Amino acid sequence: MSATTRSRLDDLISEDAGAGEESAGGGGMFFTELKADPGALGLDSLLAEVNKLQRVRGLQLPPELFGDVSEKLVAAWRARAAKECPSDLRAAAGPVRYTLLSTLCHVRETEITDSLVELFRSPRPSPAGRTAHCSPPWPDYSPAPCANTGSSHRAPCWPGTSVW
C-alpha cells in the first residue's frame, strides 16, 4: 500500500479535520458517514451514496489488496473496523489500523455499489403520483386488429363501422 493511500486512510480518522474541510480521506465525519447505510429512497440518498462511492474510490486502494485473504477473515476485519471508534483506531498500531481501515473501505465500496444498484432498481412513484393499479384517464387506443375489419389502426373501431 502506498504512502499516499496510508495518509488518506489516516485522514479518515483524524480529529483535526474541520467540519468544512474536506481532505482526500474525508476526515472523521466521513468515517461516520462511511459506516452508515443509505437513507430512504430519494434523490438526496442517491446523491449521498454516489458522493460516498467517489470518496472511497479516491482513497485509491489497490483492487487486489485482499485477493489472497479468505472472505471470512475480511468480514471479521470489516466488522471490527465498523465497531471501532476513530480514537481507538488512531491508537492502534499502524499495520492493524491500516488493515482495519482498508478492509472497511474495500468492503464498503462493494456495498455502496450494490446499494446504488438497488436504489436504481427500486420502484419509483409515477410522475402523476398515481399507483400502477390506476387506469389512465384516457381510453386505450392501442393498434390492435379490429374484429370487424381485421386492420390495425389507431382509431377506435366501432361494431358495424369501417375505417374508410
N, C-alpha and C positions, 0 to 999 in steps of 0.2 A: 504494500500500500504506500502510495507516495506521501511525501511530507505535506503537500498541499491538501490532500484528502484528509490526513490526520488533523491538520489545522482546522479544516471545515467541520470535522466531527467534534473537535473541542469547542468550536463556536456554538454548536447546538446546545451545549450545557453551560456556556459561560454565563456568569452572573453580571458582567459589566456591560452587556448589550442593552442599550436603552430601549424604551418602548417604541420610539420612532425609527431606531436604527435597524437596518436590515443588512446583515453581512451575508457572505456566501453560505454559511451554515444556517443562519437564521436566528440565532440567539435562543435564550431559554423559552420564550413564548412559542417559537416554532417547535421545540421539543414537545411541549404540551399539545400543540395542535397535531403534531405528527402521530401521537398516540391515540387521538380521538377518531371515532368513526364519523362517516358523513352524516349530516343532519337530515331533516325531512326533505323530500323530493322538491326541487325547485331550482331556479336559475342560480340563486346565491350558493346553494350547496354544490352545484355543478362547478361553478367558477372557483369555489374554495378548494375543491378536490383537484381541479386542473392546476391551480397555483401550487398546491401541496406537492403534486407529482413533479412539476417543473423544479421545485426547490430540492426535492430528494434527488432528482437526476443531476442537479447542479453540484451535488457532492462528488460526483464522478467516481463512484465506487466501481472497481473492476467487475465486469459481469461474471467472471469465472471465480470470484472470491470464495464461494462456498461450494464449488463444484465437486470437491473430494471429501466433503463433510456430510455425514448422514442427516437426513431430514429431521430425525428425532432430536438430534443434538442442536440443530439450527432452531427448531421450535422451542427447545428448552432455553436456549440463549435469548431468543426473542421474548419469551415470557418473562424471563428475569429482567431484561432491559426495560420492558414495559412497566414493571413494578417498581423499579428504582427511581429515586428522586434525583434530580440533577446534581445536588450536593453529594450524594453517595457516589455517583458516577465520577464526579470530579476528584473525589478522594481515592478512588480505585487506582491500582497500578495501570500504567499505560497499556500493556497488552490486554488486560481484562477490559479496560474502558473502551479501547478501540474494537475489540471483538464484540462486545455487547452493543455498542452504538452502530457499528456497521451491520450487524445482524438485524437489528431493529429496522434500520433504514432499508436494507436489502429486501426484507420480507414485506415491509410496509409499501415499498414500491410496487410489488406484485399485488398486494391487497388493494391499494388505491386504484391501480389499473382495472382490477376486477370490479371495484365499486363503481367506477366510471362507466364501465360496460353495462352494469345493472341499471345505473341512472338513465342511460340512453335507451335501454330496452324496456323500462318500466312504463306502464300505461300513463298517458298524459291526458288531462281533460281536453275536450274538444274546444275549438275557439269560441263557439257559441255557448259553452258551458253546459252542453247537453250530454247526456249519457248515451251509450251505444244502443240501448234498447228503445230510445225515442225514434219515432219515424220522422223523416224530413217534412218540412212544411209544404213541399211541392210534390206533385204527382210524379210517379216513376214512368218516364217515357223512354225506357231503355230500348235499344234497337233489337227487338226480338221478332221472330217471324209472326206475322198476323195469321190468325186462324182462318180468316175469310179469304185473303188473297195470297198468303204464303210469302209475301215480300217482307224484307226487313226495311223498315223506315223509321224515322224518328218522330213522326206524327202519330197521335193516338189512332188506333184502328177500331172503329165502332162497328158492331154487327150490322150487316146489310149495307155497309158503305164501302166505297173504294177510295183509294188514294187519289186517283185521277178523276 
